[in-house]
Amino acid sequence: MLYGLLSGEPLTAACFNDYPGKSIDMFRLRDIIHRSGNTTLTALFAPVFEHLGAGRLHTQIAKRIPLQVLP
């Protein structure tokens, strides 16, 4: 099971108690970046940049706000 910290929802006790033989491992991209050297990061991100360059990754824009409106 993968669970994102950005969801804003804490893991419930059931996640730890109700699934014998399963484990929850912490993964934070920030930790990987701080632990890894430039060569490792370049290799990790190469497939992502390939997908970006090929136009396969998209983010839906929910709302556009002109910069002059920002405080």
PyMOL Python script that loads the backbone (N, CA, C, O; Angstrom):
from pymol import cmd

cmd.read_pdbstr("""\
ATOM      1  N   MET A   1       0.844  -1.172   0.000  1.00  0.00           N
ATOM      2  CA  MET A   1       0.000   0.000   0.000  1.00  0.00           C
ATOM      3  C   MET A   1       0.891   1.237   0.000  1.00  0.00           C
ATOM      4  O   MET A   1       1.853   1.315   0.764  1.00  0.00           O
ATOM      5  N   LEU A   2       0.577   2.177  -0.835  1.00  0.00           N
ATOM      6  CA  LEU A   2       1.272   3.455  -0.854  1.00  0.00           C
ATOM      7  C   LEU A   2       0.332   4.514  -0.316  1.00  0.00           C
ATOM      8  O   LEU A   2      -0.862   4.497  -0.615  1.00  0.00           O
ATOM      9  N   TYR A   3       0.857   5.433   0.470  1.00  0.00           N
ATOM     10  CA  TYR A   3       0.027   6.465   1.061  1.00  0.00           C
ATOM     11  C   TYR A   3       0.786   7.772   1.029  1.00  0.00           C
ATOM     12  O   TYR A   3       1.922   7.843   1.498  1.00  0.00           O
ATOM     13  N   GLY A   4       0.182   8.791   0.490  1.00  0.00           N
ATOM     14  CA  GLY A   4       0.875  10.067   0.356  1.00  0.00           C
ATOM     15  C   GLY A   4       0.704  10.966   1.558  1.00  0.00           C
ATOM     16  O   GLY A   4      -0.398  11.111   2.086  1.00  0.00           O
ATOM     17  N   LEU A   5       1.795  11.569   1.987  1.00  0.00           N
ATOM     18  CA  LEU A   5       1.729  12.514   3.095  1.00  0.00           C
ATOM     19  C   LEU A   5       0.962  13.771   2.705  1.00  0.00           C
ATOM     20  O   LEU A   5       0.434  14.470   3.570  1.00  0.00           O
ATOM     21  N   LEU A   6       0.900  14.059   1.427  1.00  0.00           N
ATOM     22  CA  LEU A   6       0.208  15.259   0.973  1.00  0.00           C
ATOM     23  C   LEU A   6      -1.307  15.132   1.047  1.00  0.00           C
ATOM     24  O   LEU A   6      -2.019  16.110   0.823  1.00  0.00           O
ATOM     25  N   SER A   7      -1.804  13.952   1.355  1.00  0.00           N
ATOM     26  CA  SER A   7      -3.251  13.762   1.437  1.00  0.00           C
ATOM     27  C   SER A   7      -3.838  14.526   2.617  1.00  0.00           C
ATOM     28  O   SER A   7      -5.021  14.865   2.615  1.00  0.00           O
ATOM     29  N   GLY A   8      -3.010  14.799   3.627  1.00  0.00           N
ATOM     30  CA  GLY A   8      -3.497  15.497   4.802  1.00  0.00           C
ATOM     31  C   GLY A   8      -4.269  14.593   5.750  1.00  0.00           C
ATOM     32  O   GLY A   8      -4.804  15.062   6.755  1.00  0.00           O
ATOM     33  N   GLU A   9      -4.333  13.311   5.444  1.00  0.00           N
ATOM     34  CA  GLU A   9      -5.056  12.367   6.298  1.00  0.00           C
ATOM     35  C   GLU A   9      -4.055  11.449   6.995  1.00  0.00           C
ATOM     36  O   GLU A   9      -3.254  10.792   6.329  1.00  0.00           O
ATOM     37  N   PRO A  10      -4.090  11.398   8.319  1.00  0.00           N
ATOM     38  CA  PRO A  10      -3.158  10.529   9.030  1.00  0.00           C
ATOM     39  C   PRO A  10      -3.515   9.057   8.815  1.00  0.00           C
ATOM     40  O   PRO A  10      -4.670   8.717   8.559  1.00  0.00           O
ATOM     41  N   LEU A  11      -2.517   8.204   8.923  1.00  0.00           N
ATOM     42  CA  LEU A  11      -2.767   6.769   8.865  1.00  0.00           C
ATOM     43  C   LEU A  11      -3.526   6.349  10.121  1.00  0.00           C
ATOM     44  O   LEU A  11      -3.236   6.819  11.221  1.00  0.00           O
ATOM     45  N   THR A  12      -4.490   5.469   9.946  1.00  0.00           N
ATOM     46  CA  THR A  12      -5.258   4.992  11.096  1.00  0.00           C
ATOM     47  C   THR A  12      -4.542   3.821  11.759  1.00  0.00           C
ATOM     48  O   THR A  12      -3.667   3.200  11.156  1.00  0.00           O
ATOM     49  N   ALA A  13      -4.911   3.526  12.983  1.00  0.00           N
ATOM     50  CA  ALA A  13      -4.334   2.386  13.698  1.00  0.00           C
ATOM     51  C   ALA A  13      -4.587   1.085  12.936  1.00  0.00           C
ATOM     52  O   ALA A  13      -3.779   0.159  13.000  1.00  0.00           O
ATOM     53  N   ALA A  14      -5.711   1.015  12.213  1.00  0.00           N
ATOM     54  CA  ALA A  14      -6.043  -0.194  11.454  1.00  0.00           C
ATOM     55  C   ALA A  14      -4.960  -0.501  10.419  1.00  0.00           C
ATOM     56  O   ALA A  14      -4.710  -1.668  10.118  1.00  0.00           O
ATOM     57  N   CYS A  15      -4.328   0.516   9.883  1.00  0.00           N
ATOM     58  CA  CYS A  15      -3.261   0.298   8.900  1.00  0.00           C
ATOM     59  C   CYS A  15      -2.125  -0.525   9.491  1.00  0.00           C
ATOM     60  O   CYS A  15      -1.471  -1.293   8.786  1.00  0.00           O
ATOM     61  N   PHE A  16      -1.898  -0.361  10.776  1.00  0.00           N
ATOM     62  CA  PHE A  16      -0.793  -1.052  11.429  1.00  0.00           C
ATOM     63  C   PHE A  16      -1.227  -2.376  12.050  1.00  0.00           C
ATOM     64  O   PHE A  16      -0.413  -3.291  12.180  1.00  0.00           O
ATOM     65  N   ASN A  17      -2.485  -2.489  12.430  1.00  0.00           N
ATOM     66  CA  ASN A  17      -2.936  -3.647  13.200  1.00  0.00           C
ATOM     67  C   ASN A  17      -3.744  -4.678  12.421  1.00  0.00           C
ATOM     68  O   ASN A  17      -3.726  -5.857  12.774  1.00  0.00           O
ATOM     69  N   ASP A  18      -4.442  -4.272  11.385  1.00  0.00           N
ATOM     70  CA  ASP A  18      -5.413  -5.155  10.738  1.00  0.00           C
ATOM     71  C   ASP A  18      -4.879  -5.917   9.532  1.00  0.00           C
ATOM     72  O   ASP A  18      -5.641  -6.622   8.871  1.00  0.00           O
ATOM     73  N   TYR A  19      -3.600  -5.794   9.233  1.00  0.00           N
ATOM     74  CA  TYR A  19      -3.055  -6.456   8.045  1.00  0.00           C
ATOM     75  C   TYR A  19      -1.795  -7.235   8.409  1.00  0.00           C
ATOM     76  O   TYR A  19      -0.685  -6.778   8.134  1.00  0.00           O
ATOM     77  N   PRO A  20      -1.955  -8.400   9.023  1.00  0.00           N
ATOM     78  CA  PRO A  20      -0.771  -9.184   9.398  1.00  0.00           C
ATOM     79  C   PRO A  20       0.077  -9.530   8.171  1.00  0.00           C
ATOM     80  O   PRO A  20      -0.453  -9.856   7.109  1.00  0.00           O
ATOM     81  N   GLY A  21       1.371  -9.454   8.332  1.00  0.00           N
ATOM     82  CA  GLY A  21       2.273  -9.767   7.235  1.00  0.00           C
ATOM     83  C   GLY A  21       2.529  -8.606   6.301  1.00  0.00           C
ATOM     84  O   GLY A  21       3.335  -8.725   5.379  1.00  0.00           O
ATOM     85  N   LYS A  22       1.857  -7.476   6.518  1.00  0.00           N
ATOM     86  CA  LYS A  22       2.059  -6.279   5.692  1.00  0.00           C
ATOM     87  C   LYS A  22       2.843  -5.256   6.507  1.00  0.00           C
ATOM     88  O   LYS A  22       2.811  -5.273   7.738  1.00  0.00           O
ATOM     89  N   SER A  23       3.536  -4.379   5.821  1.00  0.00           N
ATOM     90  CA  SER A  23       4.279  -3.343   6.535  1.00  0.00           C
ATOM     91  C   SER A  23       4.072  -1.993   5.843  1.00  0.00           C
ATOM     92  O   SER A  23       3.702  -1.926   4.671  1.00  0.00           O
ATOM     93  N   ILE A  24       4.315  -0.955   6.578  1.00  0.00           N
ATOM     94  CA  ILE A  24       4.225   0.406   6.053  1.00  0.00           C
ATOM     95  C   ILE A  24       5.629   0.988   6.126  1.00  0.00           C
ATOM     96  O   ILE A  24       6.235   1.035   7.197  1.00  0.00           O
ATOM     97  N   ASP A  25       6.141   1.428   4.987  1.00  0.00           N
ATOM     98  CA  ASP A  25       7.476   1.995   4.918  1.00  0.00           C
ATOM     99  C   ASP A  25       7.375   3.469   4.558  1.00  0.00           C
ATOM    100  O   ASP A  25       6.634   3.861   3.656  1.00  0.00           O
ATOM    101  N   MET A  26       8.120   4.254   5.270  1.00  0.00           N
ATOM    102  CA  MET A  26       8.122   5.693   5.036  1.00  0.00           C
ATOM    103  C   MET A  26       8.916   6.003   3.779  1.00  0.00           C
ATOM    104  O   MET A  26      10.026   5.501   3.606  1.00  0.00           O
ATOM    105  N   PHE A  27       8.360   6.822   2.904  1.00  0.00           N
ATOM    106  CA  PHE A  27       9.071   7.308   1.723  1.00  0.00           C
ATOM    107  C   PHE A  27       8.760   8.790   1.580  1.00  0.00           C
ATOM    108  O   PHE A  27       7.600   9.187   1.464  1.00  0.00           O
ATOM    109  N   ARG A  28       9.800   9.591   1.588  1.00  0.00           N
ATOM    110  CA  ARG A  28       9.637  11.014   1.316  1.00  0.00           C
ATOM    111  C   ARG A  28      10.697  11.409   0.298  1.00  0.00           C
ATOM    112  O   ARG A  28      11.889  11.184   0.508  1.00  0.00           O
ATOM    113  N   LEU A  29      10.257  11.993  -0.793  1.00  0.00           N
ATOM    114  CA  LEU A  29      11.182  12.403  -1.838  1.00  0.00           C
ATOM    115  C   LEU A  29      12.249  13.334  -1.276  1.00  0.00           C
ATOM    116  O   LEU A  29      13.410  13.279  -1.681  1.00  0.00           O
ATOM    117  N   ARG A  30      11.854  14.173  -0.358  1.00  0.00           N
ATOM    118  CA  ARG A  30      12.805  15.110   0.247  1.00  0.00           C
ATOM    119  C   ARG A  30      13.980  14.365   0.879  1.00  0.00           C
ATOM    120  O   ARG A  30      15.129  14.783   0.732  1.00  0.00           O
ATOM    121  N   ASP A  31      13.700  13.265   1.581  1.00  0.00           N
ATOM    122  CA  ASP A  31      14.763  12.486   2.214  1.00  0.00           C
ATOM    123  C   ASP A  31      15.711  11.891   1.174  1.00  0.00           C
ATOM    124  O   ASP A  31      16.928  11.890   1.362  1.00  0.00           O
ATOM    125  N   ILE A  32      15.147  11.388   0.080  1.00  0.00           N
ATOM    126  CA  ILE A  32      15.963  10.813  -0.986  1.00  0.00           C
ATOM    127  C   ILE A  32      16.883  11.878  -1.586  1.00  0.00           C
ATOM    128  O   ILE A  32      18.063  11.627  -1.827  1.00  0.00           O
ATOM    129  N   ILE A  33      16.333  13.059  -1.822  1.00  0.00           N
ATOM    130  CA  ILE A  33      17.121  14.135  -2.426  1.00  0.00           C
ATOM    131  C   ILE A  33      18.283  14.544  -1.531  1.00  0.00           C
ATOM    132  O   ILE A  33      19.395  14.759  -2.012  1.00  0.00           O
ATOM    133  N   HIS A  34      18.028  14.652  -0.232  1.00  0.00           N
ATOM    134  CA  HIS A  34      19.082  15.082   0.688  1.00  0.00           C
ATOM    135  C   HIS A  34      20.147  14.007   0.906  1.00  0.00           C
ATOM    136  O   HIS A  34      21.291  14.329   1.224  1.00  0.00           O
ATOM    137  N   ARG A  35      19.785  12.742   0.739  1.00  0.00           N
ATOM    138  CA  ARG A  35      20.732  11.640   0.944  1.00  0.00           C
ATOM    139  C   ARG A  35      21.541  11.310  -0.304  1.00  0.00           C
ATOM    140  O   ARG A  35      22.644  10.772  -0.205  1.00  0.00           O
ATOM    141  N   SER A  36      21.008  11.622  -1.464  1.00  0.00           N
ATOM    142  CA  SER A  36      21.620  11.182  -2.717  1.00  0.00           C
ATOM    143  C   SER A  36      22.543  12.239  -3.297  1.00  0.00           C
ATOM    144  O   SER A  36      22.381  13.437  -3.061  1.00  0.00           O
ATOM    145  N   GLY A  37      23.505  11.767  -4.053  1.00  0.00           N
ATOM    146  CA  GLY A  37      24.400  12.682  -4.761  1.00  0.00           C
ATOM    147  C   GLY A  37      23.803  13.073  -6.104  1.00  0.00           C
ATOM    148  O   GLY A  37      22.767  12.546  -6.511  1.00  0.00           O
ATOM    149  N   ASN A  38      24.461  13.998  -6.786  1.00  0.00           N
ATOM    150  CA  ASN A  38      23.954  14.495  -8.069  1.00  0.00           C
ATOM    151  C   ASN A  38      23.825  13.399  -9.115  1.00  0.00           C
ATOM    152  O   ASN A  38      22.865  13.391  -9.886  1.00  0.00           O
ATOM    153  N   THR A  39      24.780  12.470  -9.151  1.00  0.00           N
ATOM    154  CA  THR A  39      24.725  11.395 -10.143  1.00  0.00           C
ATOM    155  C   THR A  39      23.492  10.537  -9.938  1.00  0.00           C
ATOM    156  O   THR A  39      22.808  10.191 -10.901  1.00  0.00           O
ATOM    157  N   THR A  40      23.204  10.193  -8.697  1.00  0.00           N
ATOM    158  CA  THR A  40      22.032   9.372  -8.386  1.00  0.00           C
ATOM    159  C   THR A  40      20.747  10.103  -8.739  1.00  0.00           C
ATOM    160  O   THR A  40      19.837   9.518  -9.327  1.00  0.00           O
ATOM    161  N   LEU A  41      20.670  11.381  -8.383  1.00  0.00           N
ATOM    162  CA  LEU A  41      19.463  12.159  -8.681  1.00  0.00           C
ATOM    163  C   LEU A  41      19.244  12.302 -10.181  1.00  0.00           C
ATOM    164  O   LEU A  41      18.113  12.228 -10.660  1.00  0.00           O
ATOM    165  N   THR A  42      20.320  12.503 -10.914  1.00  0.00           N
ATOM    166  CA  THR A  42      20.200  12.607 -12.371  1.00  0.00           C
ATOM    167  C   THR A  42      19.616  11.320 -12.943  1.00  0.00           C
ATOM    168  O   THR A  42      18.747  11.361 -13.814  1.00  0.00           O
ATOM    169  N   ALA A  43      20.091  10.189 -12.457  1.00  0.00           N
ATOM    170  CA  ALA A  43      19.580   8.897 -12.930  1.00  0.00           C
ATOM    171  C   ALA A  43      18.124   8.691 -12.522  1.00  0.00           C
ATOM    172  O   ALA A  43      17.333   8.150 -13.295  1.00  0.00           O
ATOM    173  N   LEU A  44      17.768   9.117 -11.311  1.00  0.00           N
ATOM    174  CA  LEU A  44      16.395   8.947 -10.833  1.00  0.00           C
ATOM    175  C   LEU A  44      15.411   9.804 -11.639  1.00  0.00           C
ATOM    176  O   LEU A  44      14.302   9.364 -11.941  1.00  0.00           O
ATOM    177  N   PHE A  45      15.819  11.014 -11.981  1.00  0.00           N
ATOM    178  CA  PHE A  45      14.916  11.929 -12.662  1.00  0.00           C
ATOM    179  C   PHE A  45      14.930  11.798 -14.181  1.00  0.00           C
ATOM    180  O   PHE A  45      14.054  12.355 -14.843  1.00  0.00           O
ATOM    181  N   ALA A  46      15.882  11.089 -14.749  1.00  0.00           N
ATOM    182  CA  ALA A  46      15.976  10.956 -16.207  1.00  0.00           C
ATOM    183  C   ALA A  46      14.674  10.463 -16.837  1.00  0.00           C
ATOM    184  O   ALA A  46      14.237  11.045 -17.830  1.00  0.00           O
ATOM    185  N   PRO A  47      14.028   9.409 -16.303  1.00  0.00           N
ATOM    186  CA  PRO A  47      12.771   8.972 -16.910  1.00  0.00           C
ATOM    187  C   PRO A  47      11.666  10.022 -16.814  1.00  0.00           C
ATOM    188  O   PRO A  47      10.840  10.135 -17.720  1.00  0.00           O
ATOM    189  N   VAL A  48      11.645  10.781 -15.741  1.00  0.00           N
ATOM    190  CA  VAL A  48      10.627  11.825 -15.575  1.00  0.00           C
ATOM    191  C   VAL A  48      10.810  12.896 -16.649  1.00  0.00           C
ATOM    192  O   VAL A  48       9.848  13.321 -17.289  1.00  0.00           O
ATOM    193  N   PHE A  49      12.059  13.325 -16.835  1.00  0.00           N
ATOM    194  CA  PHE A  49      12.320  14.357 -17.848  1.00  0.00           C
ATOM    195  C   PHE A  49      12.044  13.838 -19.251  1.00  0.00           C
ATOM    196  O   PHE A  49      11.633  14.600 -20.126  1.00  0.00           O
ATOM    197  N   GLU A  50      12.267  12.554 -19.470  1.00  0.00           N
ATOM    198  CA  GLU A  50      11.948  11.965 -20.772  1.00  0.00           C
ATOM    199  C   GLU A  50      10.441  12.040 -21.036  1.00  0.00           C
ATOM    200  O   GLU A  50      10.011  12.403 -22.131  1.00  0.00           O
ATOM    201  N   HIS A  51       9.640  11.691 -20.011  1.00  0.00           N
ATOM    202  CA  HIS A  51       8.175  11.780 -20.154  1.00  0.00           C
ATOM    203  C   HIS A  51       7.717  13.221 -20.355  1.00  0.00           C
ATOM    204  O   HIS A  51       6.826  13.486 -21.162  1.00  0.00           O
ATOM    205  N   LEU A  52       8.329  14.152 -19.621  1.00  0.00           N
ATOM    206  CA  LEU A  52       7.984  15.568 -19.792  1.00  0.00           C
ATOM    207  C   LEU A  52       8.285  16.034 -21.208  1.00  0.00           C
ATOM    208  O   LEU A  52       7.454  16.680 -21.847  1.00  0.00           O
ATOM    209  N   GLY A  53       9.467  15.708 -21.690  1.00  0.00           N
ATOM    210  CA  GLY A  53       9.871  16.117 -23.022  1.00  0.00           C
ATOM    211  C   GLY A  53       8.984  15.540 -24.118  1.00  0.00           C
ATOM    212  O   GLY A  53       8.778  16.165 -25.158  1.00  0.00           O
ATOM    213  N   ALA A  54       8.460  14.334 -23.871  1.00  0.00           N
ATOM    214  CA  ALA A  54       7.596  13.678 -24.856  1.00  0.00           C
ATOM    215  C   ALA A  54       6.144  14.137 -24.732  1.00  0.00           C
ATOM    216  O   ALA A  54       5.293  13.727 -25.522  1.00  0.00           O
ATOM    217  N   GLY A  55       5.856  14.991 -23.736  1.00  0.00           N
ATOM    218  CA  GLY A  55       4.499  15.512 -23.569  1.00  0.00           C
ATOM    219  C   GLY A  55       3.526  14.532 -22.943  1.00  0.00           C
ATOM    220  O   GLY A  55       2.315  14.667 -23.113  1.00  0.00           O
ATOM    221  N   ARG A  56       4.045  13.537 -22.214  1.00  0.00           N
ATOM    222  CA  ARG A  56       3.166  12.529 -21.609  1.00  0.00           C
ATOM    223  C   ARG A  56       2.698  12.901 -20.202  1.00  0.00           C
ATOM    224  O   ARG A  56       1.790  12.261 -19.670  1.00  0.00           O
ATOM    225  N   LEU A  57       3.293  13.910 -19.599  1.00  0.00           N
ATOM    226  CA  LEU A  57       2.903  14.308 -18.249  1.00  0.00           C
ATOM    227  C   LEU A  57       2.163  15.635 -18.315  1.00  0.00           C
ATOM    228  O   LEU A  57       2.643  16.603 -18.903  1.00  0.00           O
ATOM    229  N   HIS A  58       0.995  15.661 -17.706  1.00  0.00           N
ATOM    230  CA  HIS A  58       0.170  16.868 -17.732  1.00  0.00           C
ATOM    231  C   HIS A  58      -0.410  17.134 -16.347  1.00  0.00           C
ATOM    232  O   HIS A  58      -0.676  16.205 -15.584  1.00  0.00           O
ATOM    233  N   THR A  59      -0.598  18.394 -16.039  1.00  0.00           N
ATOM    234  CA  THR A  59      -1.247  18.788 -14.804  1.00  0.00           C
ATOM    235  C   THR A  59      -2.453  19.634 -15.171  1.00  0.00           C
ATOM    236  O   THR A  59      -2.342  20.606 -15.919  1.00  0.00           O
ATOM    237  N   GLN A  60      -3.593  19.259 -14.642  1.00  0.00           N
ATOM    238  CA  GLN A  60      -4.806  20.019 -14.917  1.00  0.00           C
ATOM    239  C   GLN A  60      -4.757  21.341 -14.149  1.00  0.00           C
ATOM    240  O   GLN A  60      -4.444  21.358 -12.958  1.00  0.00           O
ATOM    241  N   ILE A  61      -5.060  22.423 -14.817  1.00  0.00           N
ATOM    242  CA  ILE A  61      -5.068  23.743 -14.186  1.00  0.00           C
ATOM    243  C   ILE A  61      -6.487  24.032 -13.717  1.00  0.00           C
ATOM    244  O   ILE A  61      -7.411  24.113 -14.526  1.00  0.00           O
ATOM    245  N   ALA A  62      -6.656  24.188 -12.403  1.00  0.00           N
ATOM    246  CA  ALA A  62      -7.981  24.413 -11.836  1.00  0.00           C
ATOM    247  C   ALA A  62      -8.403  25.874 -11.958  1.00  0.00           C
ATOM    248  O   ALA A  62      -9.578  26.176 -12.164  1.00  0.00           O
ATOM    249  N   LYS A  63      -7.427  26.782 -11.826  1.00  0.00           N
ATOM    250  CA  LYS A  63      -7.768  28.202 -11.846  1.00  0.00           C
ATOM    251  C   LYS A  63      -6.518  29.012 -12.174  1.00  0.00           C
ATOM    252  O   LYS A  63      -5.426  28.696 -11.701  1.00  0.00           O
ATOM    253  N   ARG A  64      -6.674  30.028 -12.960  1.00  0.00           N
ATOM    254  CA  ARG A  64      -5.576  30.940 -13.275  1.00  0.00           C
ATOM    255  C   ARG A  64      -5.787  32.240 -12.518  1.00  0.00           C
ATOM    256  O   ARG A  64      -6.877  32.811 -12.539  1.00  0.00           O
ATOM    257  N   ILE A  65      -4.740  32.705 -11.850  1.00  0.00           N
ATOM    258  CA  ILE A  65      -4.804  33.952 -11.098  1.00  0.00           C
ATOM    259  C   ILE A  65      -3.683  34.862 -11.610  1.00  0.00           C
ATOM    260  O   ILE A  65      -2.509  34.503 -11.521  1.00  0.00           O
ATOM    261  N   PRO A  66      -4.030  36.021 -12.137  1.00  0.00           N
ATOM    262  CA  PRO A  66      -2.991  36.947 -12.626  1.00  0.00           C
ATOM    263  C   PRO A  66      -2.060  37.352 -11.494  1.00  0.00           C
ATOM    264  O   PRO A  66      -2.498  37.515 -10.355  1.00  0.00           O
ATOM    265  N   LEU A  67      -0.791  37.514 -11.799  1.00  0.00           N
ATOM    266  CA  LEU A  67       0.202  37.853 -10.776  1.00  0.00           C
ATOM    267  C   LEU A  67      -0.126  39.163 -10.069  1.00  0.00           C
ATOM    268  O   LEU A  67       0.150  39.297  -8.877  1.00  0.00           O
ATOM    269  N   GLN A  68      -0.702  40.119 -10.765  1.00  0.00           N
ATOM    270  CA  GLN A  68      -1.004  41.400 -10.130  1.00  0.00           C
ATOM    271  C   GLN A  68      -2.091  41.268  -9.066  1.00  0.00           C
ATOM    272  O   GLN A  68      -2.276  42.195  -8.278  1.00  0.00           O
ATOM    273  N   VAL A  69      -2.814  40.153  -9.015  1.00  0.00           N
ATOM    274  CA  VAL A  69      -3.856  39.963  -8.007  1.00  0.00           C
ATOM    275  C   VAL A  69      -3.276  39.395  -6.706  1.00  0.00           C
ATOM    276  O   VAL A  69      -3.886  39.526  -5.645  1.00  0.00           O
ATOM    277  N   LEU A  70      -2.113  38.771  -6.786  1.00  0.00           N
ATOM    278  CA  LEU A  70      -1.505  38.163  -5.606  1.00  0.00           C
ATOM    279  C   LEU A  70      -1.031  39.239  -4.627  1.00  0.00           C
ATOM    280  O   LEU A  70      -0.572  40.305  -5.035  1.00  0.00           O
ATOM    281  N   PRO A  71      -1.150  38.942  -3.325  1.00  0.00           N
ATOM    282  CA  PRO A  71      -0.713  39.927  -2.319  1.00  0.00           C
ATOM    283  C   PRO A  71       0.781  40.094  -2.289  1.00  0.00           C
ATOM    284  O   PRO A  71       1.298  40.884  -1.499  1.00  0.00           O
TER     285      PRO A  71
END
""", "prot")
cmd.dss("prot")
cmd.show_as("cartoon", "prot")
cmd.util.cbc("prot")
cmd.orient("prot")
